[in-house]
Amino acid sequence: MKTLTMGVEEEFVLVDRVTRAPVNRAPEVIRGAAGELGGQVQAEFFNAQIEICTGPTASRDALREELLRLRRVVGAVARDARCAPVACGTPVLPPEEPLTVTDTERYRLMARHFSHLITREDGIPRDDGLVCGCHVHVGTLDHERALALAMHMRPWLPVIQALAGNSPYAHRQDTGYESWRAVEHARWPTVGPTPVLDETQYLAHVARLVKDGTLLDDRMVYWHARPSEHVPTLEVRVADVNAELDTVVLLAILVRGLAATLLPRVDAARQPPRIPGPTLLRAHRLAAEHGMRGIGLDPVDGRERPAVELVDTLLDFARPGLDAAGDTDWARARWARIRTEGGGAARQRAVFRRHGRYSAVVDALATATVGS
């Protein structure tokens, strides 16, 4: 079994070091970090967030080392800008200044075209649209093969989403969700499960969405798994960004292990599992709301099962791909630790219970983001 490469894109919110609220300082941080990181540090839609991007690698250890390096460089530059990068799906505290949109032609056009999503009726920018995800790329795959693989991976992505939940708080409130990011992000067009389409149907469908103004271009396809339009990969987009670095690496190797396990079915032209749309949507809703602390839906038969058992099932199912890359023992050890200690959302709530302050939650996230 050929070992696939993997890469990770992480989005961080920039928070002021004193107020811990989101601040519009991305241009300053990107300028400072670009000398060392080049295009591996990038702007995102709002000036209160940035993105780091690894290169492709087949090595779990190399991926971890690169993520750690990128985080530390950005953290050091951000300190000079009196802010800190924080890995959480939604900001814990609301901004104390209006969010501003990154000054590029594309983002300005998006802001005008989708103004109803980012501004209130009185024209003031919304402060609840800033969300940060973790996107995992696996390759090398041509567009048609990546799309077919996305069809086969659909039933398993709610399990990945549940494992990655790291946004229980938003705007100084406990949302009751493990991933409030999933709720906020779903306001954008095409966010959701990948529709079952072959290559020809996919291209025609996206062209229609662009023509009728639903999307600006094919880069705005936000399905949970999609063929990348700029690199030869499948991009999986269901995860919250996580502060704990080993959780990010676990997500990456699980996505790769799952992809490697399913690729023989893709190459044999086997039909992907047919799952009713409402069932798949419910699986994602349960993952967003309960994460690993409640029930989910079995990817095979749709039955309700404890979410932690579904992660065990995913590890068993993806074992051929994990074994091929030498990742099985590491993945099981990391999962055992998360199962005992809790994932990102549980860690945030534990900090709040200990300290009773949302600022303490932000501080813990900031420390873990750059000091893992």
C-alpha positions as CSV (number, residue, x, y, z in Angstrom):
1,M,0.0,0.0,0.0
2,K,1.5,3.3,-1.1
3,T,2.0,5.9,1.7
4,L,0.1,9.1,0.9
5,T,1.5,12.5,1.8
6,M,-0.3,14.8,4.2
7,G,-0.3,18.4,4.9
8,V,-2.2,20.7,7.4
9,E,-3.6,24.2,7.3
10,E,-4.4,25.8,10.6
11,E,-6.3,29.0,11.2
12,F,-5.7,31.0,14.4
13,V,-7.4,33.9,16.0
14,L,-5.1,36.7,17.1
15,V,-5.9,38.0,20.6
16,D,-4.6,41.1,22.4
17,R,-2.2,40.0,25.2
18,V,-4.0,42.3,27.7
19,T,-7.7,42.1,26.9
20,R,-7.5,38.6,25.3
21,A,-10.0,39.8,22.7
22,P,-9.6,39.3,19.0
23,V,-7.6,42.2,17.3
24,N,-7.1,43.2,13.7
25,R,-3.3,42.7,13.7
26,A,-2.8,40.0,11.0
27,P,-1.1,42.3,8.5
28,E,1.6,43.2,11.0
29,V,2.1,39.6,12.1
30,I,2.2,38.3,8.5
31,R,4.8,40.9,7.5
32,G,6.9,40.0,10.4
33,A,6.7,36.2,9.9
34,A,6.9,36.1,6.1
35,G,10.6,36.7,6.1
36,E,11.2,33.3,7.7
37,L,8.0,31.4,6.6
38,G,7.3,32.9,3.2
39,G,4.0,31.7,1.8
40,Q,3.5,29.3,4.8
41,V,1.9,32.1,6.7
42,Q,-1.1,33.6,5.0
43,A,-4.0,36.0,5.5
44,E,-7.6,34.8,6.1
45,F,-10.9,36.6,5.6
46,F,-10.7,38.7,8.8
47,N,-7.7,40.7,9.9
48,A,-8.1,39.1,13.3
49,Q,-6.9,35.7,12.1
50,I,-4.0,34.1,10.2
51,E,-3.3,30.7,8.6
52,I,-0.2,28.5,8.6
53,C,0.4,25.8,6.0
54,T,2.8,22.9,6.1
55,G,4.3,21.4,3.1
56,P,3.4,17.8,2.1
57,T,5.1,15.0,3.9
58,A,4.8,11.3,4.4
59,S,6.3,11.4,7.9
60,R,4.2,11.9,11.1
61,D,7.2,13.2,13.0
62,A,8.2,15.7,10.2
63,L,4.6,17.0,10.2
64,R,4.7,17.6,13.9
65,E,8.0,19.3,13.8
66,E,7.0,21.6,11.0
67,L,3.7,22.5,12.7
68,L,5.6,23.3,15.9
69,R,8.1,25.5,14.0
70,L,5.4,27.4,12.2
71,R,3.5,28.0,15.4
72,R,6.5,29.2,17.3
73,V,7.6,31.6,14.6
74,V,4.2,33.1,14.4
75,G,3.9,33.2,18.2
76,A,7.2,35.1,18.5
77,V,6.3,37.7,15.9
78,A,2.8,38.1,17.4
79,R,4.3,38.8,20.8
80,D,6.1,41.8,19.2
81,A,2.8,42.9,17.9
82,R,1.3,42.7,21.4
83,C,-1.0,39.8,20.5
84,A,-1.0,36.0,20.5
85,P,-2.2,33.3,18.1
86,V,-4.9,31.1,19.7
87,A,-6.1,27.8,18.3
88,C,-9.8,27.6,19.0
89,G,-12.7,27.1,16.6
90,T,-14.4,30.3,17.8
91,P,-13.1,33.2,19.9
92,V,-13.8,32.8,23.6
93,L,-14.2,36.5,24.1
94,P,-15.9,39.0,21.7
95,P,-13.8,41.6,20.0
96,E,-13.6,45.0,21.5
97,E,-13.2,46.7,18.1
98,P,-15.0,46.0,14.9
99,L,-13.6,43.2,12.8
100,T,-12.1,44.3,9.5
101,V,-11.9,42.3,6.3
102,T,-8.5,41.5,4.8
103,D,-7.7,44.1,2.1
104,T,-7.5,41.9,-1.0
105,E,-9.6,42.1,-4.1
106,R,-11.1,38.7,-3.5
107,Y,-12.0,39.2,0.1
108,R,-13.4,42.7,-0.6
109,L,-15.6,41.1,-3.3
110,M,-16.7,38.4,-0.9
111,A,-17.5,41.0,1.7
112,R,-19.8,42.8,-0.7
113,H,-21.4,39.8,-2.2
114,F,-22.1,38.1,1.1
115,S,-22.6,41.2,3.2
116,H,-25.6,39.6,4.9
117,L,-23.3,37.1,6.4
118,I,-20.7,39.5,7.8
119,T,-22.7,42.6,8.7
120,R,-25.8,43.3,10.8
121,E,-28.8,45.1,9.4
122,D,-27.5,48.4,10.7
123,G,-24.3,47.9,8.7
124,I,-22.0,47.2,11.7
125,P,-19.7,44.2,11.2
126,R,-21.0,41.0,12.9
127,D,-18.6,39.7,15.6
128,D,-19.8,36.1,15.5
129,G,-18.5,35.1,12.0
130,L,-14.9,34.6,12.9
131,V,-14.2,30.8,12.9
132,C,-11.0,28.8,12.7
133,G,-10.6,25.4,11.2
134,C,-8.0,22.8,10.6
135,H,-7.9,21.4,7.1
136,V,-6.0,18.2,6.3
137,H,-4.8,17.5,2.8
138,V,-3.9,14.0,1.5
139,G,-2.2,13.3,-1.8
140,T,-0.9,13.0,-4.4
141,L,-4.4,12.6,-6.1
142,D,-5.8,13.9,-9.3
143,H,-9.1,15.7,-9.2
144,E,-11.3,12.8,-10.3
145,R,-9.7,10.3,-7.8
146,A,-9.9,12.8,-5.0
147,L,-13.5,13.4,-5.6
148,A,-14.3,9.7,-5.7
149,L,-12.4,9.3,-2.4
150,A,-14.4,12.0,-0.8
151,M,-17.6,10.0,-1.7
152,H,-16.2,7.0,0.2
153,M,-15.1,9.0,3.2
154,R,-18.4,10.8,3.8
155,P,-19.8,8.4,6.5
156,W,-16.6,8.7,8.6
157,L,-16.2,12.5,8.6
158,P,-18.7,13.1,11.5
159,V,-16.4,10.9,13.7
160,I,-13.4,13.1,12.7
161,Q,-15.5,16.2,13.5
162,A,-16.5,14.8,16.9
163,L,-12.9,14.1,17.8
164,A,-11.8,17.6,16.8
165,G,-14.4,19.6,18.7
166,N,-12.7,22.7,20.2
167,S,-15.2,25.6,20.3
168,P,-17.5,25.3,23.3
169,Y,-17.3,29.0,24.1
170,A,-18.2,32.0,22.0
171,H,-18.5,35.6,23.1
172,R,-18.2,34.9,26.8
173,Q,-20.8,32.2,26.8
174,D,-20.9,28.4,26.9
175,T,-22.8,27.5,23.8
176,G,-23.6,24.0,24.9
177,Y,-21.8,22.6,21.9
178,E,-18.5,21.0,21.5
179,S,-18.0,22.7,18.1
180,W,-19.9,26.0,17.9
181,R,-17.7,26.7,14.9
182,A,-19.6,24.1,12.9
183,V,-22.8,26.0,13.5
184,E,-21.4,29.4,12.6
185,H,-19.5,28.2,9.6
186,A,-22.7,26.5,8.2
187,R,-24.1,29.9,7.4
188,W,-21.8,30.0,4.3
189,P,-23.0,28.4,1.0
190,T,-22.0,24.8,0.3
191,V,-20.7,24.1,3.9
192,G,-21.8,20.6,4.6
193,P,-21.5,17.0,3.3
194,T,-20.0,16.5,-0.1
195,P,-22.8,15.7,-2.6
196,V,-22.6,12.4,-4.4
197,L,-21.4,13.4,-7.9
198,D,-19.0,12.0,-10.5
199,E,-16.4,14.2,-12.0
200,T,-18.5,15.5,-14.9
201,Q,-21.5,16.2,-12.6
202,Y,-19.2,17.9,-10.0
203,L,-17.7,20.3,-12.6
204,A,-21.2,21.1,-14.0
205,H,-22.7,21.6,-10.5
206,V,-19.9,24.0,-9.4
207,A,-20.1,25.9,-12.6
208,R,-23.9,26.4,-12.0
209,L,-23.2,27.6,-8.5
210,V,-20.7,30.2,-9.8
211,K,-23.0,31.3,-12.6
212,D,-26.0,31.9,-10.4
213,G,-24.0,33.8,-7.8
214,T,-24.2,31.2,-5.0
215,L,-20.4,31.1,-5.1
216,L,-17.8,33.6,-6.4
217,D,-15.5,30.9,-7.9
218,D,-14.6,27.2,-7.5
219,R,-12.3,28.1,-4.5
220,M,-15.5,28.8,-2.5
221,V,-16.5,25.2,-2.5
222,Y,-16.7,24.6,1.2
223,W,-17.9,21.0,1.4
224,H,-16.6,18.9,4.2
225,A,-14.3,17.1,1.7
226,R,-13.3,18.4,-1.7
227,P,-10.6,18.1,-4.3
228,S,-8.3,21.0,-3.8
229,E,-8.3,23.5,-6.6
230,H,-4.6,24.6,-6.1
231,V,-2.8,21.4,-5.1
232,P,-3.3,17.7,-6.1
233,T,-4.9,16.6,-2.9
234,L,-8.2,15.7,-1.2
235,E,-8.9,18.4,1.4
236,V,-10.9,17.4,4.5
237,R,-12.4,20.5,6.2
238,V,-14.5,19.2,9.1
239,A,-12.2,19.8,12.1
240,D,-11.9,22.7,14.5
241,V,-8.4,24.0,14.9
242,N,-6.9,22.5,18.1
243,A,-4.3,23.9,20.5
244,E,-2.9,20.5,21.5
245,L,-0.4,19.7,18.7
246,D,-0.7,15.9,19.1
247,T,-4.4,16.1,18.5
248,V,-3.8,17.9,15.2
249,V,-1.2,15.2,14.2
250,L,-3.7,12.5,15.2
251,L,-6.4,14.1,13.0
252,A,-4.0,14.2,10.1
253,I,-2.9,10.6,10.3
254,L,-6.4,9.4,10.8
255,V,-7.5,11.2,7.7
256,R,-4.6,9.7,5.8
257,G,-5.1,6.2,7.2
258,L,-8.7,6.3,6.3
259,A,-7.9,7.6,2.8
260,A,-5.3,4.9,2.2
261,T,-7.7,2.2,3.4
262,L,-10.4,3.4,1.1
263,L,-8.4,4.1,-2.0
264,P,-8.3,0.4,-3.2
265,R,-12.2,0.6,-3.3
266,V,-12.0,3.8,-5.3
267,D,-9.5,2.3,-7.8
268,A,-11.7,-0.8,-8.1
269,A,-14.5,1.5,-9.1
270,R,-16.7,0.3,-6.2
271,Q,-19.7,2.4,-5.5
272,P,-19.5,4.6,-2.3
273,P,-21.9,3.9,0.6
274,R,-25.4,5.4,0.0
275,I,-26.4,7.2,3.1
276,P,-29.6,9.2,3.3
277,G,-28.9,12.9,3.3
278,P,-30.9,13.6,6.6
279,T,-29.0,10.8,8.3
280,L,-25.6,12.3,7.4
281,L,-26.7,15.7,8.4
282,R,-27.9,14.4,11.7
283,A,-24.5,12.7,12.3
284,H,-22.8,16.0,11.8
285,R,-25.2,17.8,14.1
286,L,-24.6,15.2,16.8
287,A,-20.8,15.5,16.3
288,A,-21.0,19.3,16.6
289,E,-23.3,19.3,19.7
290,H,-21.9,16.3,21.7
291,G,-18.4,15.7,20.3
292,M,-17.1,12.7,22.2
293,R,-19.3,13.1,25.3
294,G,-22.5,11.8,23.8
295,I,-23.9,9.7,21.0
296,G,-23.1,9.6,17.3
297,L,-24.3,7.6,14.4
298,D,-22.6,4.5,13.2
299,P,-21.0,5.1,9.8
300,V,-22.0,1.7,8.6
301,D,-25.6,1.1,9.7
302,G,-26.6,4.6,11.1
303,R,-27.5,3.3,14.6
304,E,-26.9,5.5,17.6
305,R,-23.7,4.6,19.5
306,P,-21.5,6.3,22.0
307,A,-19.2,8.6,20.2
308,V,-16.1,7.2,21.8
309,E,-16.9,3.8,20.4
310,L,-17.1,5.3,17.0
311,V,-13.6,6.6,17.3
312,D,-12.5,3.0,18.2
313,T,-14.4,1.8,15.2
314,L,-12.6,4.3,13.0
315,L,-9.2,3.2,14.3
316,D,-10.1,-0.4,13.5
317,F,-11.4,0.4,10.1
318,A,-8.5,2.6,9.1
319,R,-5.9,0.2,10.4
320,P,-4.6,-1.0,7.0
321,G,-3.7,2.6,6.1
322,L,-2.4,3.3,9.6
323,D,-0.3,0.1,9.6
324,A,1.2,0.9,6.2
325,A,2.5,4.3,7.5
326,G,3.6,2.9,10.9
327,D,1.0,5.1,12.7
328,T,-1.2,2.6,14.4
329,D,0.5,2.4,17.8
330,W,1.0,6.1,18.0
331,A,-2.6,6.8,17.1
332,R,-4.0,4.4,19.6
333,A,-1.8,5.8,22.4
334,R,-2.8,9.3,21.6
335,W,-6.5,8.4,21.4
336,A,-6.2,6.6,24.8
337,R,-4.9,9.8,26.3
338,I,-7.7,11.9,24.8
339,R,-10.3,9.4,25.9
340,T,-9.0,9.7,29.5
341,E,-8.2,13.4,29.7
342,G,-10.8,14.8,27.2
343,G,-10.4,16.6,23.9
344,G,-10.2,20.3,23.2
345,A,-13.7,21.3,24.3
346,A,-13.4,19.4,27.6
347,R,-10.0,21.0,28.3
348,Q,-11.5,24.5,27.8
349,R,-14.4,23.7,30.1
350,A,-12.0,22.2,32.7
351,V,-9.9,25.4,32.8
352,F,-13.1,27.5,33.3
353,R,-14.2,25.3,36.1
354,R,-10.9,25.7,37.8
355,H,-10.5,29.5,37.4
356,G,-14.0,30.8,36.7
357,R,-12.7,33.3,34.1
358,Y,-12.9,33.2,30.3
359,S,-9.6,35.0,30.2
360,A,-8.0,32.0,31.8
361,V,-9.3,29.8,29.0
362,V,-7.8,32.1,26.4
363,D,-4.4,32.1,28.3
364,A,-4.4,28.3,28.4
365,L,-5.2,28.0,24.7
366,A,-2.5,30.6,23.8
367,T,0.1,28.7,25.9
368,A,-0.8,25.4,24.3
369,T,-0.8,26.8,20.8
370,V,2.8,27.9,20.8
371,G,4.3,25.8,23.5
372,S,3.2,22.3,22.6
